[in-house]
Amino acid sequence: MFRCTRCGSEFTEFHYTCPRDDSALLAVDNHMSWRPEGAGIWRYRDMLPVERSISLSEGGTPLVRRRDSQEEVYLKVEGDSPTGSFKDRGTSVVISDASNRGYQSAVVASTGNMGASVAAYCAYANIAARVFIPPGIPEEKIAQISAYGAELVPVEGGFGDAVRRAREEAASGAYLASTGLNPYFIEGLKTIAFELFEQMGVPDRIVVPTGTGGLLTAIFKGFRELRSLGVVDRLPQMIAVQAADVAPIVEAWEGGREPRAPAGGGHTIATAILVKVPFNGLSAIEAMNASGGYGVTVTDHEIVQAIRVLGQEGVFAEPAAAAAMAALGRIDRRPGDRTVLMITGSGLKDPTAVLRRDV
């Protein structure tokens, strides 16, 4: 079963987006059971609606307590994933679905990390991949996508234009693997909640670098499912972090309205969260509100400083991932609280960002 995040309509058949208003869908009311077995995200196969067929042993990422802090602040280091970002969790599920359905080609719009992830998993699955990318993507991410043999398709304009091109291609018969446009992607990401529960129980709050809104949506969805099964009895507070110049979800939460593209150009060094039209924005805001969470913004200067702070903890983060650390000083915390910072991608994705002196 799939439910629209805007109109609430439900559908038994798989769709990329809602047939009525083209909004994002979430998989709901699927038969689930809590019987972890094995390793990685497929340890939770009984919580997932797709049968495993394509995996690169994603999941099982470290949870590291900050050394340089008296508080209980933990780093969930998703940069240790096969292609260096949290995207691999969702990609394993969507490309498994594509393979199970017999697709020969897949398309994705990406600011870098999702393209690299889809390219890698498609290579492993012997599925042809086309990756539509807007300008401004770090060369390291372009090189990574190319190494996996995917076809790179540069698109003039922004991420929204890349999404439009990918959807046009999917309408011609390719599998659409884009974040926010395939409900199974969220299903892979929600395994972070399951891992956190097994690693530490339920944290008091989770700080999430936010672009499309999918990761925040997914983590909260995972904890909700654990609660529905009686595995946990409380939920974490969900906090969205966006770049100060591109913050459609945070601004919408603050204004009590739906997300809309920021006025003007909008730019940030954190290209992985440079998303002006967030497809999972509504569900992210709902998760923030339902959990008593909120949104904060950080500047590019603060992000670069946070990369250096994380480096002192032995963790190399790309700019978007470091946004969680940059936000820590703005997070309301009480003595004894346990806070998780989602470190969403490896610094090797954009290794020279820490050297920037012009932000």
N, C-alpha and C positions, 0 to 999 in steps of 0.2 A: 504494500500500500504506500502511496505517495501523497503528501499533503502540500498544498501551495502555501508559501510563507506570507502571501499577501491576502488572497481571497479565502483561503481555508478549504478550497475544493479538494476532494480526495479522488484518487485514481488507482485502479488496481493494476493497470498496465504501465510499463516503464515509459517515461517521457524524459527528455532532457530538461525541459522547463514546463511550466503550467500551460496547457493548451488554451486556457481561457484568457490569461493576462500576461503570459510570457515571464512570470516571476519564477524565482528559484523554488525547487521542490525539496522536501526532506522525506527520507524513507521512514515510515512510521508503522506501528502495530505489526511488526514482523515477529515471528516466533523466535524468541531468544532464550538462552539459558546460560548461567554463569558456571562454566566448566572449563577453566583455563587448562590448556595442555600443550606442551611443546614450547616453542620460542618465537619471538618476534610478534608481528601483528596477528599472524594466523594462529597464535596461541589462543586467540579469542574468536575462533571460527564460528562458534555457536552463538556469537553476538553479531555476526555479519550476514548480510543477505545475499552474498555472492560466493560461489564456490571457488576455492583457490585453484589457480592454474599457472599464474605468473608471479614469481617472487624472487627477489634478490636478497632475501634475509633482512628485510627492513624491520624497523622497530627494535625494542630492547635497548633504547638509548640511555646513556648515563644520567643519573640525578646526583648532582654534586652540591654539597653544602658549601656556601661561601666561607672561605677561610678567614678573610679579612673583615669579619663582622661578628659582633656579639649576638646579633639577632639570628633567627632561623630563616635564612634566605637561601633558597635552593635554585640551582640552574639546571633546567632540563635541556640537555645538550643535543639538539636535533641535527647539528652539523655532522654528527657521527653516522648519519644515514648513508646509504650506498652512493647517492649522487650529491651528498652534502647538504641536504635540506629536508625539512619535515614533509615536503611534497611527496616523497617516496611512499609514505603510508597510503595516501589516497590513490596514487598512481598504480600501486600493486592491485588494488581492488578494481579500478576502472579498466585497466588493461586486462586483468583476468576476465572481466565481463566481456570486453571486446573479443578476446580470444575464444571464450565459451560460446559466443554468438557467431563466430566464424568470420569476423571482419578481417580484411586484408590490409586496410589502411586506417590511420587515425590522424586527427588534426587537433591542434591546440593553439590558443593565443597565449602569449607569455611575455613577462618582463624578464625572463631568464631562467629562474629556478624550475618552474613547471615545465618549460620547454626541455630543459636538460633531463628532468625526471622522465617525462613521456618518451623522449628520444631513447633513453637507456632501456626502459622496459619494453618499448616496441622492438628495439634491436634484439633483446633476449627472446621476445615472442615471435620473431620473424614477421613483424607487421611493419609496413612502410609508415613513416611518420613525416608530417609536414608541420613546421613550427612557424607561426606568424608572429613577428616581433616588431614593436614600435622602435623608434630611434632612441639612442641613449643607453642601450644595454651594455654593461661592462664587457670588454673583449674576452675576459676569462670565461664568461658564461657562454658567449658565442662559440668560443673554441671548444668548450665542453659539449655543446649541442652537436657541433660538427663532428667531433670525435666519435659520436655514437652513430653517425651515418644518416642523420635526419636531414631533410631538405629545409633549409632556412629560407623564409619568405619575408623580406623586409617590407614594412607597411608604413607609408607616410601618415603622419598624424599621431594619435596616442594609442593607448591600450584598447580603448573602445573600438577604434578602427580595426585593430588586429582581431578583436573578437568578432566583429562583423564579417571579416573575411573568412575566419575559421567556420563560422556558422553557415556561410554560403557553401563552403566546401563540404560540410557535413550534409547539407541538403542534397548533395549529389551522390551521397552514398558512403562517405567516410564516417568513422566513429568519432564522436565529439568528446574529447577528453579534457576540455577546459574547466578550470576551477570555477565553481558557481553555476555552471551550466550542465552539470552532471551530478545527480544526487548521490551517486555511489562514491564520489570523491570524499564527501563528508563522512561517509561510513568508515573509510580507512583512517581518517584523521581522528575520529573519536577514540581510537585505541590508545591515544595519549592519556585519556582519562583513566582507562583501565590499568595502564602501566603505573601511573602516579598512585592510584589506589593501592596497588600491590607493593610499590616502593615505599610509601609513606603514610598510607591512609588518605583521608580527605584533607587537603591543605585549606587554610583559611581563605587564601585568595590566589588567583593565577593571573599574571600580568602578561598580556598577549600582544605582540606587534601585529597590527591589523591593516590589511589591504582590502581584500574582497569581503572580509568578515567571516570567511569560511572556517578558519582555524578556531576562533573564539566560539562560533556556533557549535562546532563539532565537539570541542572539549566539554562544553556544558551539556550537550546532548548525551555524551557518554556517561557523565555523572548522573544525569536524570534517569538514564536507563538502569544504572546500578541501583538507584533508589527504588525504581519501580519493581525491581526484583527482590528488594529487601536486603541487598548486599550492604548498602550504606543508609544512614538515616539523616544525612544533611548534605548540603551542596556548597561548593566553594563560591566565593565572590569573584565575578569575572570583570577584569579591567582591560579596556582596549587602549592601546597606545598607537597614535598616528603622528606623522610628521606635521609640524606646525603649518606648513604651507599647503599640505594636501591632507585634509582631515574630514572627509565628508561624513563618516560615521560618528565621530566625536561631536562634530558641529550639529548633526541631526539629533543626537541624544540630548545635547545641551538645549536645543531649541524645541524639543518635543515634536519633531516632524520627521518625514521620510528623508533619507539621504539624497542629496543632489550634488552634481558636479560643482567644485569650487569655482567661484568667479575668477577670471584671469587665467594665466597659464598654469601656475602651480608646479613647483619643482622641489625635489629633495634628493640628497645623496643616497638615501635609502630606496633605491629603485625597486626593490622587491615588494615594497608596500605603496608604490606610486600608482594607486588605483583611484581614479576620479569617480567612476560609477561602480560602486561595490554591489555585486550581485547578491551577496548574502548579508547585505546591510540590515535589512529588516529583522532577520533572525538573530543577528548579532546584538542589535539594540534590545530585542526582546529578552535575550539571555542576560544582558547587563542589568536590565530592570528587574527581571525575575530573581536575580541573585543578589540584588542590592549593590550592584557594581556601578561603574561609571567609566568615563573616558578622560584621557589626558593627552596632551600634545607635547612634543619635544622638538627642539631645534636641531639643525644639522651640526652645529658646533657641539651641542650636548651629546649627540650621537657619536661623534668622533672621540670625544673625551671618554665616553662609555666603552668604546672599543679598547682603549688603553687600560681602563679599570678592569675589564674582563681579562685582558692579557695578564694582569698581575695575579689573576686567579688561575692561570694556566689554560684559559679558554680563548680561542681566536674566533671572533664573531664578525660576520658581515654587517654592514650598517643597519639594515632592517632588524636583524637579530639583536643588535646592541641597543635598539630603541627601548627594550624592556628594562635594561639596566639604567638607561638615561632617565627613565620615568620613576625610578625607585624613590627618589627624594620627594616626589609629589604624591606618593601613596600613603594613605592613612593606615598606620600600623600600631598595634598595641603590644605591650610586653607579653611574650609567650606565643605570639602569632607565628604561623608558618606561611611563608610567601614563596611561591614558585615563579621564577622568571623564565618565560619561554625563549630559549636561545635558538632561533628557528633555522639558522643556516651558518655554514662554515665561513670563516674569514677568507679562505682560499677562493671563494666566489668573487671577491672584489678586494684583493690583498693590498692594493695601494691606497685605499680609502683612509687608513690610519695615518698616512703621511700627509694628508691634506692640511694646508695651513691657511686656506682661503675661505674657510667656513667657520 
